[in-house]
Amino acid sequence: MFVEDFHAAVDYLGTRPFVDRERIGGIGMCGSGGFLLSAAGVDRRIKAVATIVMYDITRAQSKGWKDTQTEDKRNAILDAIAEQRYAKFEGGQPTLTPRG
């Protein structure tokens, strides 16, 4: 969700007449620095990044602190998040997943 915010910002900026699409960059601090790195890794429109990051929060969520999370545990968390998205879409009560 937070990575998507960077993609959406580039979508918007790239439609402004005063913006050079070939010179769009991003700045990310704390967790957003990791999100920016993830966005820039797949969005070739982001030409430059500047971050102030203690660690890559996306990696920490994916693999656990210091890579201690098993693939089965990660998949269980992703399945719970996916089910919550369906429940929310269908008008169910929101619940907190392990990632909030």
Buried (B, 14 or more C-beta within 10 A) or exposed (E): EBBEEBBEBBEEBEEEEEEEEEEBEBEBEEBBBBBBBBBBEEBEBBBEBEBEBEEBBBBBBBBEEEEEBEEEEBEEBBEBEEEBEEEEEEEEEEEEBEEE
